[in-house]
Amino acid sequence: QEHVFAILEDQKGFLWLGMESGLARYDGYSFKTFTHDPDDTTSIGSNIIRAIYQDDKGYIWIGTDGGGLSRYDPQSEQFTNFKHLPDNPNSLSGNRVYGIAADQTGAIWVATLTNGLNRLVFEDSSCASNPCFTRFRFRPDDPGSLADDNISTMIIDRKNRLWAGTISAGLDMLDLNQPIDEQATFQHFTAQPDESNRISGNAIRSIYEDQEGILWIGTELNGLNRFEEASQSFSSWQYQPNTPQSLSHNHVSCILEDDKGNFWIGTNGGGINVFDRKKETFLRRQHTAADPYSLGGNLVNTIHQGRTGIIWVGMMNKGLNW
């Protein structure tokens, strides 16, 4: 009955699972689980894991839901924890971390579910504390600020642009190729009922960059979107009743292009879809009670391909499928 929210295969080939009951590492034979110990400051910050990211130095960064940001050192096998400190404006803005990514300078960006974005830099001479978090928040009087502080997902693309998906205010983009401070200007992409070339919905659940650099966005209620860079517009696909080749469910929780070019769309309620991008049709892979080899359930949180080609699927209530 385990929830698997995040999957990462690290540089050494270990598989990491972010769950509701802690962080697990699989070496191909057995699992080792890391859990929060209130009496051990070098243990992970919380047991609910929402994001896992490995930087180019080999550190593994873990986003916890309530315990802030944790950094795992593979050498010492210990965690360093970064939490919101009410009296320190250079601390993490909030403790519910849902997204982690590094930009081309090596700075770590952290998205929170309720307190906006953060950029983490070490040994910054212009900052009073080390490490130093710079916060990027929604400001009602500034139309160029972050659209909303409630961020569910985030990536940094190969052009060094940060894309943040909000819970109800659409998709935001910040170009990191320019000098960045707290007043940085975000570009907003939002749904409008009468405009079909806009993003299909404002509740963003997943963002993915494919092998050609094309951006795909999954929404909670309005299906799948592809960003058309040249026209700054969107194409979208939704569930269509009585159309078995349509998307199986409009809550698109995760997206993956595998090494063969297959395009996997995970949904929260409709299992998995394999999307034929030329024919624009979807092949559904769902749980079937009579088939023990079918998907374990239809509530899919995350999809990851390992270096051996295995597709790992993290589920709600059904743990890990492959």
C-alpha positions as CSV (number, residue, x, y, z in Angstrom):
1,Q,0.0,0.0,0.0
2,E,3.0,2.3,-0.5
3,H,2.9,5.7,-2.3
4,V,5.9,6.3,-4.6
5,F,6.1,10.0,-5.5
6,A,9.6,10.3,-7.0
7,I,12.2,8.0,-8.7
8,L,15.9,8.7,-9.5
9,E,18.6,6.4,-10.8
10,D,21.9,7.9,-9.5
11,Q,25.3,8.1,-11.2
12,K,26.4,4.8,-9.6
13,G,23.2,2.9,-10.7
14,F,21.4,2.9,-7.4
15,L,17.6,3.4,-7.7
16,W,16.1,5.9,-5.2
17,L,12.4,6.0,-4.3
18,G,10.7,8.9,-2.6
19,M,7.8,7.5,-0.7
20,E,5.3,8.5,2.1
21,S,7.3,6.4,4.5
22,G,10.9,7.6,3.8
23,L,13.6,7.5,1.2
24,A,14.6,4.0,-0.2
25,R,17.7,3.0,-2.1
26,Y,17.7,-0.1,-4.2
27,D,21.0,-1.7,-5.2
28,G,19.5,-4.4,-7.5
29,Y,19.2,-6.9,-4.6
30,S,17.8,-5.2,-1.6
31,F,16.4,-1.9,-0.3
32,K,17.9,0.4,2.3
33,T,15.4,2.9,3.8
34,F,16.4,6.3,5.3
35,T,13.9,7.8,7.7
36,H,13.6,10.9,9.8
37,D,14.9,10.5,13.4
38,P,14.0,13.5,15.6
39,D,17.1,12.8,17.8
40,D,19.5,12.7,14.8
41,T,20.2,16.0,13.0
42,T,22.0,14.1,10.2
43,S,18.9,12.0,9.4
44,I,16.6,13.0,6.5
45,G,14.3,16.0,7.3
46,S,11.0,14.2,6.9
47,N,9.6,10.9,5.7
48,I,7.3,12.2,3.0
49,I,9.5,12.6,-0.1
50,R,8.2,14.6,-3.1
51,A,11.4,15.2,-5.2
52,I,14.8,13.7,-5.8
53,Y,17.7,15.3,-7.8
54,Q,21.4,14.5,-8.2
55,D,23.8,17.4,-8.9
56,D,27.0,17.1,-10.9
57,K,29.0,16.8,-7.7
58,G,27.2,13.6,-6.8
59,Y,25.1,15.0,-4.0
60,I,21.5,13.8,-3.9
61,W,19.0,16.5,-3.0
62,I,15.6,15.4,-1.5
63,G,12.5,17.5,-1.3
64,T,10.4,16.6,1.7
65,D,6.8,17.5,2.4
66,G,7.1,19.4,5.7
67,G,10.8,18.8,6.6
68,G,12.4,21.2,4.1
69,L,15.3,20.3,1.8
70,S,17.8,17.5,2.6
71,R,21.1,16.9,0.9
72,Y,22.6,13.4,1.0
73,D,26.3,12.9,0.9
74,P,27.1,9.5,-0.6
75,Q,30.6,9.4,1.1
76,S,29.4,10.0,4.6
77,E,25.9,8.6,4.1
78,Q,24.6,11.5,6.1
79,F,22.1,14.3,5.4
80,T,22.4,18.0,5.7
81,N,19.0,19.7,6.2
82,F,17.9,23.1,5.1
83,K,14.7,24.4,6.6
84,H,12.7,27.6,6.8
85,L,13.9,29.8,9.7
86,P,11.3,32.5,10.5
87,D,14.1,34.9,11.6
88,N,16.4,34.4,8.7
89,P,15.3,35.9,5.3
90,N,18.1,34.0,3.6
91,S,16.8,30.6,4.7
92,L,14.5,28.3,2.7
93,S,11.1,30.1,2.1
94,G,9.0,27.0,3.1
95,N,9.4,23.4,4.1
96,R,7.1,21.7,1.6
97,V,9.6,21.0,-1.3
98,Y,8.0,19.7,-4.5
99,G,10.7,20.5,-7.1
100,I,14.6,20.6,-7.3
101,A,16.9,21.4,-10.3
102,A,20.3,23.0,-10.9
103,D,21.0,25.8,-13.4
104,Q,24.0,26.1,-15.7
105,T,26.0,27.9,-12.9
106,G,25.4,25.0,-10.5
107,A,23.0,27.0,-8.3
108,I,20.2,24.7,-6.9
109,W,16.6,25.9,-7.4
110,V,14.0,24.7,-5.0
111,A,10.2,24.9,-5.6
112,T,7.8,24.9,-2.6
113,L,4.1,24.0,-2.6
114,T,3.1,27.1,-0.5
115,N,6.1,29.5,-0.4
116,G,7.3,30.2,-4.0
117,L,10.8,29.5,-5.4
118,N,14.3,29.6,-4.0
119,R,17.8,29.8,-5.4
120,L,20.5,28.2,-3.2
121,V,24.0,29.4,-3.6
122,F,27.0,28.6,-1.3
123,E,29.7,31.1,-0.4
124,D,28.0,34.2,-1.9
125,S,29.9,37.2,-0.7
126,S,26.8,39.4,-1.2
127,C,24.7,37.4,1.2
128,A,24.8,37.5,5.0
129,S,24.5,33.8,5.5
130,N,26.1,30.7,4.0
131,P,24.4,28.8,2.5
132,C,22.2,31.5,1.1
133,F,18.6,31.1,-0.3
134,T,17.2,33.9,-2.5
135,R,13.4,33.9,-2.5
136,F,11.2,34.5,-5.5
137,R,7.6,35.1,-4.4
138,F,4.3,36.3,-5.8
139,R,3.9,40.1,-5.2
140,P,0.4,41.4,-5.9
141,D,1.7,44.8,-7.0
142,D,4.2,43.4,-9.5
143,P,2.8,41.7,-12.7
144,G,6.3,40.4,-13.5
145,S,6.6,38.5,-10.2
146,L,5.9,34.8,-9.8
147,A,2.3,34.2,-10.7
148,D,1.6,32.2,-7.5
149,D,3.5,30.9,-4.5
150,N,1.9,27.4,-4.8
151,I,4.2,25.4,-7.0
152,S,3.6,21.7,-7.8
153,T,6.5,21.0,-10.2
154,M,9.6,22.7,-11.8
155,I,12.3,21.9,-14.4
156,I,15.2,23.8,-15.9
157,D,15.5,23.2,-19.6
158,R,18.6,22.9,-21.8
159,K,18.4,26.6,-22.7
160,N,18.7,27.4,-19.0
161,R,15.2,28.5,-18.6
162,L,13.2,27.7,-15.4
163,W,9.6,26.5,-15.8
164,A,7.4,26.4,-12.8
165,G,4.0,24.9,-12.7
166,T,1.5,26.4,-10.2
167,I,-1.5,24.8,-8.6
168,S,-4.0,27.2,-10.0
169,A,-2.2,30.1,-11.8
170,G,-0.8,28.4,-14.9
171,L,2.8,28.0,-16.1
172,D,5.7,30.5,-15.4
173,M,9.0,30.8,-17.1
174,L,12.2,32.6,-15.9
175,D,15.1,33.0,-18.2
176,L,18.2,32.3,-16.1
177,N,20.7,33.5,-18.8
178,Q,20.3,37.1,-17.4
179,P,21.3,38.6,-14.1
180,I,18.8,37.3,-11.5
181,D,17.6,38.9,-8.3
182,E,14.4,38.8,-6.3
183,Q,12.8,41.3,-8.7
184,A,13.4,39.0,-11.7
185,T,10.6,39.1,-14.4
186,F,8.6,35.9,-15.0
187,Q,6.7,35.2,-18.2
188,H,3.2,33.8,-17.6
189,F,1.2,31.3,-19.6
190,T,-2.4,30.9,-18.6
191,A,-5.6,29.3,-19.9
192,Q,-8.3,31.5,-21.3
193,P,-11.7,30.0,-22.0
194,D,-12.2,31.4,-25.5
195,E,-8.6,31.0,-26.8
196,S,-7.7,27.5,-28.1
197,N,-4.0,28.2,-28.6
198,R,-3.4,28.9,-24.9
199,I,-2.4,26.3,-22.3
200,S,-5.4,24.1,-21.7
201,G,-5.6,24.6,-17.9
202,N,-4.0,26.5,-15.0
203,A,-3.5,23.6,-12.6
204,I,-0.1,22.3,-13.7
205,R,1.0,18.9,-12.5
206,S,4.0,17.9,-14.7
207,I,6.6,19.5,-17.0
208,Y,8.9,17.6,-19.3
209,E,11.5,18.4,-22.0
210,D,11.8,15.8,-24.7
211,Q,14.9,14.8,-26.6
212,E,14.3,17.5,-29.2
213,G,14.0,20.2,-26.6
214,I,10.2,20.4,-26.9
215,L,8.3,21.2,-23.7
216,W,5.3,19.1,-22.6
217,I,3.0,20.1,-19.8
218,G,0.5,17.9,-17.9
219,T,-2.5,19.5,-16.2
220,E,-4.7,18.3,-13.4
221,L,-8.0,18.8,-15.2
222,N,-7.3,19.6,-18.8
223,G,-5.0,17.0,-20.3
224,L,-1.7,17.2,-22.1
225,N,-0.1,20.2,-23.7
226,R,2.9,20.8,-26.1
227,F,4.5,24.2,-26.1
228,E,5.0,25.6,-29.6
229,E,8.1,27.7,-29.2
230,A,8.0,29.6,-32.5
231,S,4.4,30.9,-32.0
232,Q,4.5,30.9,-28.2
233,S,1.3,28.9,-28.2
234,F,0.1,25.4,-27.1
235,S,-1.4,22.3,-28.7
236,S,-3.4,20.1,-26.3
237,W,-5.0,16.7,-26.0
238,Q,-7.8,15.6,-23.7
239,Y,-9.9,12.6,-22.8
240,Q,-12.7,12.1,-25.3
241,P,-15.6,9.8,-24.3
242,N,-16.2,6.8,-26.5
243,T,-12.8,7.3,-28.2
244,P,-10.4,4.6,-27.0
245,Q,-7.5,6.2,-28.8
246,S,-7.8,9.4,-26.9
247,L,-6.0,10.3,-23.7
248,S,-7.3,8.0,-20.9
249,H,-7.7,10.7,-18.2
250,N,-7.2,14.5,-18.0
251,H,-5.1,14.4,-14.9
252,V,-1.6,14.1,-16.4
253,S,0.8,13.4,-13.5
254,C,4.1,12.5,-15.4
255,I,5.6,12.4,-18.8
256,L,8.6,10.4,-20.1
257,E,10.3,9.8,-23.5
258,D,12.2,6.5,-23.4
259,D,15.4,5.7,-25.3
260,K,13.4,4.2,-28.2
261,G,11.4,7.4,-28.6
262,N,8.2,6.0,-27.0
263,F,6.3,8.7,-25.2
264,W,4.8,7.7,-21.9
265,I,2.0,9.7,-20.3
266,G,1.1,8.8,-16.7
267,T,-2.3,9.8,-15.4
268,N,-3.9,10.0,-11.9
269,G,-6.9,7.8,-12.6
270,G,-6.4,6.4,-16.1
271,G,-3.1,4.5,-15.9
272,I,-0.5,5.0,-18.6
273,N,-0.8,6.1,-22.2
274,V,1.8,5.5,-24.9
275,F,1.4,8.5,-27.2
276,D,2.1,8.3,-30.9
277,R,3.1,11.8,-31.7
278,K,2.8,11.4,-35.5
279,K,-0.7,9.9,-35.5
280,E,-1.7,11.8,-32.4
281,T,-3.2,8.7,-30.9
282,F,-2.9,7.1,-27.4
283,L,-2.5,3.5,-26.5
284,R,-3.8,2.8,-23.0
285,R,-2.0,0.5,-20.5
286,Q,-4.2,0.2,-17.5
287,H,-5.0,-2.1,-14.5
288,T,-7.1,-5.1,-15.4
289,A,-8.2,-7.2,-12.5
290,A,-8.2,-10.4,-14.6
291,D,-4.6,-9.8,-15.9
292,P,-1.9,-10.2,-13.2
293,Y,0.7,-8.8,-15.6
294,S,-1.2,-5.5,-16.1
295,L,-0.4,-2.3,-14.4
296,G,-0.9,-2.5,-10.6
297,G,-3.3,0.4,-10.5
298,N,-4.4,3.4,-12.4
299,L,-3.1,6.1,-10.1
300,V,0.4,6.9,-11.5
301,N,2.7,9.4,-9.8
302,T,6.0,9.2,-11.7
303,I,7.7,7.3,-14.5
304,H,11.5,6.8,-14.9
305,Q,13.7,4.8,-17.3
306,G,16.7,3.1,-15.8
307,R,20.0,2.8,-17.7
308,T,19.3,-0.8,-18.5
309,G,16.0,0.2,-20.3
310,I,13.6,-0.8,-17.6
311,I,10.6,1.5,-17.2
312,W,9.9,2.1,-13.5
313,V,6.4,3.3,-12.5
314,G,5.7,4.9,-9.1
315,M,2.1,4.5,-8.0
316,M,-0.4,5.7,-5.4
317,N,-1.1,2.8,-3.0
318,K,0.6,0.2,-5.3
319,G,4.3,1.0,-4.8
320,L,6.7,0.4,-7.6
321,N,5.8,-1.3,-11.0
322,W,8.1,-2.2,-13.9
